[in-house]
Amino acid sequence: MSKHLPPLVILAGGLGSRLKELTAQKPKAMVSVLGEPFIAHQMRLLSAHGAKQVILSVKHFADQIENFVGDGSQWGLSVSYSHDGDQLLGTGGAVLKAITSAATDMSAFAVLYGDSYLDINYLSVYEDFQKSKKLGLMTVFKNENQLVPSNVWMENGEIKAYGKENPSPLMLHVDYGLSFFKDLAFTTFKAEFEKSANPFDLGEVTRYLLSTQQLATTEVHRRFYEVGSVEGIDALEIYLSKH
């Protein structure tokens, strides 16, 4: 098994509108969880699971994140930044910008969200991705519409359908929020983005890989936590106080 993860792109540019006054003057990543910014908990977790290089894709109050995280050395990480800028990129475009501007090898990388706390074995999932020989891997969790609406139809260990636009009773799993990709997964999207500059969602890349039989999957069994809502913050604080 690999001892280290490939570079991780963290999408941390969201507005955090559901948190209202909590994010009126700060980004979600800087919301307090047990007395310190959420991103400190996330960085500590990733470092413990083999992360070495992190690229933070930022926009909303980006300076606060940069001033707090710095180069990431306090967690044993090497952190760099990709700025969305004024142009609308979408989550897919933000990832594309991060990997094309990175000063490191991005032939394989992971993507997760800046408001997610995913306490799982990242190295094991990365090993699954390497073994699959495919261009992408999505982690899924059997949610059964409990935490959020389910958006993945799994059958015999394979993803049959993915997307929240056309929900189905067969969708019992949900996109867990951690994916691995090879840079080749973005080739088609890069050409189109450079031509049209239209923003695109990361889900479009995932569905494209699914349609071309290039999407692997790993089912995880530990629920996700997030700081996108007050209820989410409360649940995470309870979890962290016990672990």
TAMOJO-V510548 format. One record per pair of residues at least 12 apart in sequence whose ideal C-beta (glycine too) atoms are under 10 Angstrom apart, sorted by the first residue. I is the first residue (numbers start at 1). J is the second residue. D is the distance in whole Angstrom. If there is no record, write none. Layout:
i,j,d
I,J,D
I,J,D
//
This chain:
i,j,d
1,50,9
1,121,10
1,123,6
1,124,7
1,126,8
1,127,5
1,130,9
2,50,7
2,122,10
2,123,6
2,124,10
2,126,6
2,127,6
2,129,10
2,130,7
3,50,6
3,52,10
3,123,8
4,49,10
4,50,5
4,51,8
4,52,5
4,53,9
4,123,8
4,126,9
5,46,8
5,49,7
5,50,5
5,51,5
5,52,7
5,53,8
5,54,10
5,108,10
5,109,9
5,110,6
5,122,6
5,123,7
5,125,9
5,126,6
5,180,9
6,50,10
6,51,9
6,52,9
6,53,8
6,104,10
6,105,8
6,106,8
6,107,8
6,108,5
6,109,5
6,110,6
6,126,7
6,129,9
6,130,10
6,180,7
6,181,9
6,182,10
7,51,9
7,52,8
7,53,4
7,54,7
7,55,6
7,78,9
7,80,9
7,98,9
7,99,8
7,102,7
7,104,6
7,105,8
7,106,6
7,107,10
7,108,8
7,109,5
7,110,7
7,111,10
8,46,6
8,51,6
8,52,9
8,53,7
8,54,5
8,55,7
8,56,9
8,77,9
8,79,10
8,109,7
8,110,5
8,111,7
8,112,7
8,122,9
8,178,9
8,180,10
9,53,10
9,54,8
9,55,5
9,56,8
9,57,6
9,82,8
9,94,8
9,95,5
9,96,10
9,97,10
9,98,5
9,99,7
9,102,8
9,106,8
9,109,6
9,110,7
9,111,5
9,112,8
9,179,10
9,181,9
9,202,10
10,29,8
10,39,9
10,42,8
10,43,9
10,46,8
10,51,10
10,54,6
10,55,7
10,56,5
10,57,7
10,58,9
10,65,10
10,79,9
10,82,10
10,98,9
10,110,9
10,111,8
10,112,6
10,113,7
10,114,5
10,115,10
10,116,9
11,55,10
11,56,9
11,57,5
11,58,9
11,59,10
11,82,10
11,84,10
11,91,6
11,92,10
11,94,6
11,95,7
11,98,9
11,111,7
11,112,7
11,113,5
11,114,6
11,115,9
11,116,9
11,177,10
11,202,8
12,27,7
12,28,7
12,29,5
12,30,10
12,38,10
12,39,7
12,42,9
12,56,5
12,57,6
12,58,5
12,59,8
12,60,8
12,61,10
12,62,8
12,65,6
12,69,10
12,81,9
12,82,10
12,94,9
12,112,10
12,113,8
12,114,3
12,115,8
13,27,8
13,28,10
13,29,9
13,56,9
13,57,6
13,58,5
13,59,3
13,60,6
13,61,10
13,62,7
13,65,9
13,82,9
13,83,8
13,84,5
13,89,9
13,91,9
13,94,6
13,114,8
14,27,8
14,28,6
14,29,9
14,57,10
14,58,10
14,59,8
14,60,7
14,91,9
14,113,8
14,114,7
14,115,7
14,228,8
15,27,8
15,28,8
15,59,9
15,60,5
15,61,10
16,28,4
16,29,9
16,30,10
16,31,7
16,60,7
16,61,9
16,114,10
16,115,7
16,227,8
16,228,7
16,229,9
17,228,9
18,115,10
18,228,6
18,229,5
18,230,8
18,231,10
18,232,9
19,31,7
19,115,9
19,227,8
19,228,7
19,229,7
19,230,7
19,232,9
19,233,8
20,230,9
22,227,9
22,229,10
22,230,7
22,233,8
23,60,8
23,61,8
23,227,10
23,228,10
24,61,10
25,61,7
25,64,9
26,60,9
26,61,6
26,64,6
26,65,9
27,39,9
27,58,8
27,59,8
27,60,5
27,61,4
27,62,7
27,63,10
27,64,6
27,65,6
27,114,8
27,115,9
28,60,8
28,61,9
28,65,10
28,113,9
28,114,6
28,115,5
28,226,9
28,227,6
28,228,7
28,232,10
28,233,10
29,42,8
29,43,10
29,56,8
29,58,8
29,60,9
29,61,9
29,62,10
29,64,8
29,65,5
29,68,8
29,69,8
29,113,10
29,114,5
29,115,7
29,227,8
30,61,7
30,64,5
30,65,6
30,67,10
30,68,7
30,69,10
30,114,10
30,227,10
31,115,8
31,227,5
31,228,9
31,230,10
31,232,10
31,233,7
32,227,9
32,233,8
32,237,10
33,117,9
33,225,10
33,227,6
33,232,10
33,233,6
33,234,10
33,236,6
33,237,6
33,240,7
34,233,10
34,236,9
34,237,5
34,238,10
34,240,6
34,241,7
35,237,10
36,68,10
37,64,9
37,65,9
37,68,6
37,69,9
37,227,10
38,114,8
38,115,7
38,116,10
38,117,8
38,225,10
38,226,9
38,227,5
38,233,8
38,236,8
39,56,8
39,64,10
39,65,7
39,68,7
39,69,6
39,75,10
39,114,7
39,115,10
39,227,9
40,68,8
40,69,8
40,74,9
40,75,8
41,117,6
41,119,10
41,225,10
41,227,9
41,236,8
41,237,10
41,240,7
42,54,9
42,69,10
42,75,9
42,112,9
42,113,10
42,114,7
42,115,9
42,116,8
42,117,6
42,118,9
42,227,9
43,56,10
43,68,10
43,69,7
43,72,7
43,74,8
43,75,4
43,76,9
43,77,6
43,79,8
44,74,9
44,75,6
44,76,9
44,77,10
45,75,9
45,117,7
45,118,8
45,119,6
45,120,10
45,122,9
45,240,10
46,72,10
46,75,8
46,76,10
46,77,7
46,110,9
46,112,8
46,118,9
46,122,7
47,72,8
47,74,10
47,75,5
47,76,5
47,77,6
48,75,9
48,76,9
48,119,10
48,122,9
49,118,9
49,119,9
49,120,8
49,121,7
49,122,4
49,123,6
49,124,9
49,125,10
49,126,10
50,121,9
50,122,6
50,123,5
50,126,8
51,72,9
51,75,9
51,76,9
51,77,6
51,78,9
51,79,10
51,110,8
51,122,7
51,123,10
52,72,9
52,76,8
52,77,7
52,78,6
52,104,10
53,72,9
53,77,7
53,78,5
53,79,8
53,80,8
53,102,9
53,104,6
53,105,9
53,106,9
53,109,9
54,69,9
54,72,6
54,75,9
54,77,5
54,78,7
54,79,5
54,80,8
54,81,10
54,110,10
54,112,10
55,78,10
55,79,8
55,80,5
55,81,7
55,82,6
55,95,9
55,97,10
55,98,5
55,99,8
55,101,9
55,102,6
55,103,10
55,104,8
55,106,8
55,109,8
55,111,10
56,69,7
56,72,9
56,79,6
56,80,7
56,81,5
56,82,7
56,83,10
56,98,9
56,114,7
57,81,8
57,82,5
57,83,8
57,84,7
57,89,9
57,91,9
57,93,10
57,94,5
57,95,7
57,97,7
57,98,5
57,99,10
57,111,9
57,113,10
57,114,8
58,81,6
58,82,7
58,83,6
58,84,7
58,94,9
58,98,10
58,114,8
59,82,10
59,83,7
59,84,4
59,85,8
59,86,9
59,89,9
59,94,8
60,84,9
60,114,10
62,81,7
62,82,10
62,83,6
62,84,8
65,79,10
65,81,8
65,114,8
66,79,9
66,81,6
66,83,10
69,81,9
78,104,8
80,98,9
80,101,9
80,102,7
80,103,7
80,104,8
81,98,9
81,101,10
82,94,7
82,95,9
82,96,10
82,97,6
82,98,4
82,99,9
82,100,9
82,101,6
82,102,7
83,97,8
83,98,10
83,101,9
84,97,7
84,98,10
84,199,10
85,97,8
87,197,7
87,199,8
88,197,9
88,198,9
88,199,4
89,193,8
89,197,9
89,198,10
89,199,5
89,200,8
90,193,9
90,198,8
90,199,3
90,200,5
90,201,5
90,202,8
90,203,10
90,204,8
91,111,8
91,113,8
91,199,9
91,200,8
91,201,5
91,202,4
91,203,8
91,204,9
91,205,9
92,111,10
92,186,8
92,189,6
92,193,8
92,199,8
92,200,4
92,201,5
92,202,5
92,203,8
92,204,6
92,205,5
92,206,9
92,208,10
93,186,10
93,189,8
93,190,10
93,193,6
93,197,9
93,198,8
93,199,5
93,200,6
93,201,9
93,202,9
94,111,9
94,199,9
94,200,10
94,201,10
94,202,8
95,109,8
95,111,6
95,179,9
95,181,8
95,185,10
95,186,7
95,189,9
95,200,10
95,202,6
95,205,8
96,183,10
96,186,5
96,189,6
96,190,6
96,193,6
96,194,9
96,200,8
96,202,9
96,205,9
97,193,9
98,111,9
99,111,9
99,181,9
99,183,6
99,186,7
99,190,9
100,183,9
100,186,9
100,190,7
100,193,10
100,194,10
105,183,9
106,181,9
106,182,9
106,183,6
106,186,10
107,181,10
107,182,6
107,183,5
107,184,8
108,126,9
108,129,8
108,130,8
108,135,10
108,180,7
108,181,7
108,182,5
108,183,7
108,184,10
108,185,10
109,179,9
109,180,7
109,181,6
109,182,8
109,183,7
109,185,10
110,122,7
110,125,9
110,126,7
110,129,9
110,137,9
110,139,10
110,178,7
110,179,7
110,180,5
110,181,8
111,136,10
111,177,9
111,178,8
111,179,5
111,180,8
111,181,7
111,202,7
111,205,9
111,206,10
112,139,9
112,176,9
112,177,6
112,178,5
112,179,8
113,177,5
113,178,9
113,202,10
113,224,10
113,226,8
113,228,9
114,226,10
114,227,9
114,228,10
115,177,9
115,225,9
115,226,5
115,227,5
115,228,5
115,229,9
115,232,8
115,233,10
115,236,10
116,176,9
116,177,5
116,178,8
116,224,6
116,225,7
116,226,5
116,227,8
116,228,8
116,232,10
116,236,10
117,177,10
117,224,7
117,225,4
117,226,7
117,227,8
117,232,9
117,235,10
117,236,6
117,239,8
117,240,8
118,139,8
118,141,9
118,176,7
118,177,6
118,178,5
118,220,8
118,222,8
118,223,9
118,224,6
118,225,8
118,226,9
119,220,10
119,222,6
119,223,9
119,224,9
119,225,8
119,236,10
119,239,8
119,240,9
119,243,7
120,139,8
120,141,9
120,176,8
120,178,7
120,218,9
120,220,5
120,221,8
120,222,6
120,223,10
120,224,9
121,218,10
121,220,8
121,222,9
122,139,10
122,178,7
122,180,9
124,218,8
124,220,9
125,137,7
125,139,6
125,176,9
125,178,7
125,179,9
125,180,7
125,216,10
125,217,10
125,218,5
125,220,7
126,178,10
126,180,6
126,218,10
127,218,9
128,180,8
128,216,7
128,217,8
128,218,5
129,179,9
129,180,4
129,181,9
129,182,9
129,216,6
129,217,10
129,218,8
130,180,9
130,216,10
131,216,8
132,180,9
132,214,9
132,215,9
132,216,4
132,217,9
132,218,9
133,182,10
133,214,9
133,216,8
134,180,9
134,181,10
134,182,8
134,185,9
134,209,7
134,212,10
134,213,8
134,214,5
134,215,6
134,216,5
134,217,10
135,180,9
135,181,7
135,182,5
135,183,9
135,184,6
135,185,4
135,186,9
135,187,9
135,205,9
135,208,9
135,209,6
135,212,8
135,213,10
135,214,4
135,215,8
135,216,9
136,179,6
136,180,7
136,181,5
136,182,7
136,184,10
136,185,5
136,186,10
136,205,7
136,206,7
136,208,9
136,209,4
136,210,9
136,212,10
136,214,6
136,215,5
136,216,7
136,217,9
137,178,9
137,179,6
137,180,4
137,181,8
137,182,10
137,206,10
137,209,9
137,214,10
137,215,7
137,216,4
137,217,6
137,218,6
138,152,8
138,159,7
138,162,7
138,173,10
138,175,6
138,176,8
138,177,9
138,178,8
138,179,5
138,180,9
138,181,10
138,203,10
138,206,6
138,209,8
138,210,8
138,215,6
138,216,8
138,217,5
138,218,8
139,173,10
139,174,10
139,175,8
139,176,4
139,177,7
139,178,5
139,179,7
139,180,9
139,217,7
139,218,5
139,219,8
139,220,5
139,224,9
140,152,5
140,154,6
140,159,7
140,162,9
140,172,10
140,173,4
140,174,7
140,175,6
140,176,6
140,177,10
140,178,10
140,217,6
140,218,7
140,219,5
140,220,7
141,172,10
141,173,6
141,174,6
141,175,8
141,176,5
141,177,9
141,219,7
141,220,6
141,221,7
141,222,8
141,223,7
141,224,6
142,154,8
142,172,6
142,173,5
142,174,8
142,219,7
142,220,9
142,221,8
142,223,10
143,171,9
143,172,7
143,173,6
143,174,4
143,175,9
143,176,9
143,223,8
143,224,9
144,171,9
144,172,5
144,173,8
144,174,9
145,167,9
145,169,10
145,171,8
145,172,8
145,174,8
146,174,9
146,223,9
147,174,7
147,223,7
147,224,7
147,225,9
147,226,9
147,232,9
147,235,9
148,164,9
148,174,6
148,175,9
148,224,9
148,226,9
148,228,10
149,164,6
149,167,7
149,171,8
149,174,8
150,164,9
150,167,8
150,168,9
150,169,10
150,170,9
150,171,4
150,172,6
150,173,6
150,174,5
150,175,9
151,163,6
151,164,5
151,165,9
151,166,9
151,167,7
151,168,9
151,171,6
151,173,8
151,174,6
151,175,6
151,203,9
152,164,10
152,168,10
152,170,9
152,171,6
152,172,8
152,173,4
152,174,6
152,175,6
152,176,9
152,206,10
152,210,10
152,217,8
152,219,10
153,167,10
153,168,6
153,169,9
153,170,4
153,171,5
153,172,8
153,173,7
154,170,9
154,171,8
154,172,7
154,173,5
154,217,7
154,219,7
155,170,8
155,172,10
157,217,7
157,218,10
157,219,8
158,210,10
158,213,10
158,215,9
158,216,9
158,217,7
159,173,8
159,175,10
159,206,9
159,207,10
159,209,10
159,210,6
159,215,6
159,216,9
159,217,5
160,210,9
161,207,9
161,210,8
162,174,10
162,175,7
162,203,8
162,206,6
162,207,6
162,209,10
162,210,6
162,211,10
162,215,8
162,217,10
163,175,9
163,203,7
163,204,10
163,206,9
163,207,6
163,210,9
164,203,8
165,203,9
165,207,10
173,217,9
173,219,7
174,224,8
175,202,10
175,203,8
175,206,8
175,217,10
175,224,10
176,217,10
176,218,9
176,219,9
176,220,6
176,222,9
176,223,9
176,224,6
177,220,10
177,224,6
177,226,8
178,218,9
178,220,8
178,224,9
179,202,8
179,205,9
179,206,7
179,209,10
179,215,9
179,217,10
180,216,8
180,218,9
181,202,9
181,205,8
181,206,9
181,209,8
181,214,10
181,215,10
182,209,10
182,214,9
184,214,9
185,205,6
185,206,9
185,208,8
185,209,6
185,212,10
185,214,7
185,215,9
186,200,10
186,202,10
186,205,6
186,208,10
188,205,9
188,208,7
188,212,10
189,202,10
189,204,7
189,205,6
189,208,8
222,239,10
223,235,9
223,239,9
224,236,10
225,237,9
225,238,9
225,239,6
225,240,8
//
